[in-house]
Amino acid sequence: MFEAPILDPVRFTTLEEVVEGRVPVRDLERLQSVLHSTGGEIRYRVSGSQTPEGHPALSLHVEGALDLTCQRCMAGMPFDLAVDSRIVMFKDEEALPDLEEEVEGTDAIVQPEKLNIAELVEDEVLLSLPLVPSHPDGACRADGETEAALAKEHPFASLQKLKQST
């Protein structure tokens, strides 16, 4: 896990503080299983605020370039990461809004005692990834291998020809 501050969420949002940073992709431990290579870095910005109703809120911006593993051909696949999200925190589960009442594009969570920026950033990266990373149709190496395999002559085709000629 990379080093990032652990903050008091009430103070952070009340004072409308901002935390920015960069983290090498290789330091995002939970991400390793979907990466093809660990080069590059992720840039993040977390800012605190209050909703009009007085609830603590966080705005997150996370960006960078990842090299994911295509699940069809197992080769590297570039993925541009650009996440903008908003999180509103509530004191307890009873205060959380019903699913129908939630605002689209805003997540509602129970306010943690401490705000771990490293976990927050890594969570946002993981949530933004495709469920099954794969190249677009026609751009995957597996597509070419399938077509080549289909075009390849069947190993017993010459025996079939011989059988038909007699």
Buried (B, 14 or more C-beta within 10 A) or exposed (E): EBEBBEBBBBEBBBEEBEBEBEBEBBBBEEBEEBBBEBEBBBBBBBBBBEBEEEBBBBBBBBBBBBBBBBBBBEEBBEBEBEBEBBBBBBEEEEEBEEEEEEEEEBBBEEBBEEBBBBBBBBBBBEEBBEEEBBBEEEEBEBBEEEEEEEEEEEEEEEEEEEEEEE
